[in-house]
Amino acid sequence: MKNFVNLVDTLITEGVDSGLLQLSSEDDFINGKTVKINRKDLINFGSCSYLGLEVDERMKYAAMDAVNRFGTQFSASRSYVSIGLYEKLEALLSQIFQQPTLAVPTTSLGHISALPTIIDESDVVIKDLQVHASVQNALTMLRGQGVYVKTILHNRIDQLADEIEMLKGKHRHIWYMADGVYSMYGDTLPIREVADLLNQYEQFHLYVDDAHGMSWTGMNGSGFVLNAMEFHPRMVMATSLNKGFASGGGALVFPNELLRKKVRNCGASLMFSGPMQPSSLGAAICSANIHLSPEIKDLQADFHAKMRFFEEKAEQYDLRLINHEFTPIFFIGVGKLDVGFNLFKRMKNAGYFMNLGMYPAVSRDKTGIRVALNRRLSFEDIDGMLAVMAQELEAALKEENSSKDEILSAFGLPNKKNLETEIN
């Protein structure tokens, strides 16, 4: 563990010293499209505010109005008292998801409240290798309580089925921990296959984090998971209100009111941690009303058109996307970390900001540029960025003595020329 920490510290320090990581914006005013870093305005392809609602005037007014009425904070444990904005927000969220819903200060704190409450030592947990770090942190608490936690390879539902078969006679419940949309590559949970397992095995339960699926898809923006399946009676869902929802906090969605009440009563971070701030609650209520209005369909349609455009243009410019599922996260593989550092600097110098996907978030030989699309970006912004990246990637590969073939090999992707030869 010590060697791992030292390695991560070394790599992150190198990124910080190179001006690639832990940057601070210098904007006096945020417009939702650009970010100023080192006195330069960069078009921002790194924001997870997918619908761009954070600069909506209604959202800003709602946050300010809540502060004017309730102050900058309401400093009390929810076990004793909370401001009425909580009840309003949770009622609206329950309408969005059509299930009992609990608002939490952050998605991470939501996991810490939910998992130790709904899972005990008679249960077993199977987690996807790439389930979000916030879920894995909460699972550390379960291990301390004597819960057995097993890891399976990413999205290997065949392995999941095998594990259920082996464990079904030994434990009360078998829980699977997964993301709806995975935060690095933008790939998704094979929901229909998991739903089949839920229907096949009575002991099987699903805990899914759909933080990156929220708002941009689904009825009322209820997210990727609920767009693909009905809420199952043996399922608990967590999501974020910090991303597409553009406010603050998170939400836990339950199959029944009894389980919601249990987590509300016993969840550690709900009992002992501070509440959401009035400004976040006010903005979240405003966002919920937008989600429950016909406007959400127009926002989604506009954004979906840009998502499709991005993938089409990436294909035209021969930029190899590691995943082709319909999500707003695009990962362009570059392979070596040195190539990633080089390309990131080149894109920054050209006027574009995006995220570098690097170890430990991904394997060391699977570095890439992680692009998070948001609705405030124009078609011209997208086309311009991809055109520049196509040129700069060639230069970065040459400078670091790498090649596109090495990228394909690192990610196990087919060579297009070889495919064309085979077809012909």
KAUR-V699054 format. One record per backbone hydrogen bond with DSSP energy under -0.5 kcal/mol. NH is the residue of the N-H (numbers start at 0). CO is the residue of the C=O. If there is no record, write none. Layout:
nh: [NH NH]
co: [CO CO]
This chain:
nh: [4 5 6 7 8 9 10 11 12 13 14 15 16 17 18 19 20 25 34 36 36 39 41 41 42 43 44 44 46 49 51 54 55 59 60 61 62 63 64 65 66 67 68 69 70 75 77 79 80 85 87 88 89 90 91 92 93 94 95 96 97 98 101 103 109 110 111 112 113 114 116 117 118 122 123 124 125 126 127 128 130 134 135 136 137 138 139 139 140 140 141 142 143 144 144 145 146 147 149 151 155 156 159 160 161 162 163 164 165 166 167 169 170 171 173 174 174 175 176 177 177 179 181 185 188 190 193 194 195 196 197 198 199 200 201 203 204 205 206 207 208 209 209 212 213 213 214 215 216 220 221 222 226 227 227 228 234 235 236 237 238 240 245 246 249 250 251 252 253 259 260 261 262 263 264 265 266 269 270 271 272 280 281 282 283 284 285 286 287 288 289 290 291 292 295 295 296 297 298 299 300 301 302 303 304 305 306 307 308 309 310 311 312 313 314 315 316 317 318 319 320 321 326 329 329 331 331 332 332 333 334 335 339 340 341 342 343 344 345 346 347 348 349 350 351 352 354 356 356 357 360 361 365 366 367 368 369 369 370 370 371 371 372 372 374 376 381 382 383 384 385 386 387 388 389 390 391 392 393 394 395 396 397 398 399 400 401 406 407 408 409 410 411 411 412 415 418 419 420 421 422 423]
co: [0 1 2 3 4 5 6 7 8 9 10 11 12 13 15 14 14 35 41 34 39 36 34 39 350 32 42 352 371 47 48 51 52 55 56 57 58 59 60 61 62 63 64 65 66 73 269 76 76 82 83 84 85 86 87 88 89 90 91 92 93 93 251 249 105 106 107 108 109 110 113 113 114 119 172 147 174 149 176 151 127 131 131 132 133 134 135 136 136 137 137 138 139 140 141 142 141 122 124 126 152 154 155 156 157 158 159 160 161 162 163 166 166 121 202 123 172 204 125 175 206 208 186 181 179 188 189 190 191 192 193 194 195 196 199 200 173 233 175 235 177 207 237 209 209 210 220 213 212 217 218 216 222 223 224 224 231 205 252 207 250 248 242 240 103 238 101 236 99 255 256 257 258 259 260 261 262 266 266 267 268 276 277 278 279 280 281 282 283 284 285 286 287 289 289 292 293 293 294 295 296 297 298 299 300 301 302 303 304 305 306 307 308 309 310 311 312 314 313 317 318 330 324 327 370 329 368 319 330 366 366 333 335 336 337 338 339 340 341 342 343 344 345 347 346 42 369 354 367 355 357 357 362 334 356 331 354 367 329 368 44 369 327 370 49 373 377 378 379 380 381 382 383 384 385 386 387 388 389 390 391 392 393 394 395 397 396 402 403 404 405 406 407 408 407 413 414 415 416 417 418 419]
